[in-house]
Amino acid sequence: MAQRPQGHVIRRARPEDASQVVALMGSVYREGRYFVGDGPPPAVSLSRRIAADDPEYAFYAVAEVAAAEAPVTASAPVADADADRRVGGWLELHRLQPRRMRHVAMLTVAVAPEWRRRGLGRALLRRGYVWASEVGVAKISLNVRAGNVAAIALYLDEGFVEEGRERDQVRTDDGSYEDNLILARWG
Ligand SMILES: CC(C)(COP(=O)(O)OP(=O)(O)OC[C@H]1O[C@@H](n2cnc3c(N)ncnc32)[C@H](O)[C@@H]1OP(=O)(O)O)[C@@H](O)C(=O)NCCC(=O)NCCS
């Protein structure tokens, strides 16, 4: 079993985390199997959003890990020589704006490939539930590609249920199509 990181901290993101978060998201986009967008936002845009978004409507969190615990893999980014902490995971929640849908927030979560299966994804989700309850969000909703076995296993284990399936919604890298699932969790 993978070793659990000893020193990880789940905390609110800070604007200066943006470049590491964008690097993390870039590595997930390069995997090609999980996200559906065309790539991460520019770090400067994300930094501004973290600094300026209304905390009642947006929540950004990172899993900060100890660089010294990083497994040595070909895909692992090289740590800054003077940085002993780095961003190993990311979560964002965006509450819907219309009055009739403010009880709902949309979730995105990602853990860097080399830090997976060490509890960071679950810990990020659980921090997200705390924010949701603080601001009065009752339902967390998300989209996940039907082939994303790891994410679906995590969400079902955390009490999310399937609310819908969009057939052949996503074009895959090999030119075929994949369903999109809509999952949600109340409370
Ligand atoms: C989905 C993701 C965030 C999970 O993060 P993680 O830190 O690896 O997950 P955790 O270690 O907290 O795992 C918690 C549970 O999820 C399930 N799980 C996680 N990865 C799994 C896998 N590869 N296969 C089966 N179950 C898995 C297990 O039940 C696990 O509990 P266990 O380790 O005690 O068995 C991570 O795989 C990831 O970033 N994937 C790419 C981006 C992505 O898919 N984001 C979600 C888009 S909707």
The ligand as an ORCA input file, in Angstrom:
! r2SCAN-3c Opt
* xyz 0 1
  C      -9.679     11.344     -8.215
  C      -8.487     11.812     -7.388
  C      -8.683     13.277     -7.026
  C      -8.416     10.965     -6.110
  O      -7.416     11.527     -5.284
  P      -6.517     10.619     -4.339
  O      -5.777     11.519     -3.426
  O      -5.708      9.682     -5.157
  O      -7.640      9.788     -3.545
  P      -7.530      9.209     -2.085
  O      -6.161      8.686     -1.830
  O      -8.071     10.199     -1.115
  O      -8.518      7.956     -2.219
  C      -9.686      7.853     -1.452
  C     -10.472      6.651     -1.945
  O     -10.873      6.814     -3.307
  C     -10.858      5.532     -3.966
  N      -9.800      5.518     -4.975
  C      -8.869      6.468     -5.207
  N      -8.099      6.119     -6.257
  C      -8.556      4.929     -6.696
  C      -8.180      4.062     -7.761
  N      -7.146      4.358     -8.573
  N      -8.890      2.933     -7.942
  C      -9.925      2.607     -7.130
  N     -10.322      3.390     -6.081
  C      -9.645      4.537     -5.890
  C     -10.538      4.514     -2.875
  O     -11.776      4.137     -2.262
  C      -9.702      5.357     -1.917
  O      -9.683      4.856     -0.597
  P      -8.509      3.816     -0.170
  O      -7.207      4.371     -0.654
  O      -8.605      3.802      1.328
  O      -8.857      2.520     -0.833
  C      -7.156     11.590     -8.176
  O      -7.114     10.270     -8.652
  C      -6.978     12.553     -9.322
  O      -6.536     13.683     -9.135
  N      -7.288     12.128    -10.563
  C      -7.100     12.971    -11.735
  C      -7.995     14.208    -11.706
  C      -9.440     13.805    -11.568
  O      -9.866     12.782    -12.062
  N     -10.193     14.675    -10.898
  C     -11.609     14.455    -10.751
  C     -12.305     14.911    -11.999
  S     -14.081     14.721    -11.811
*
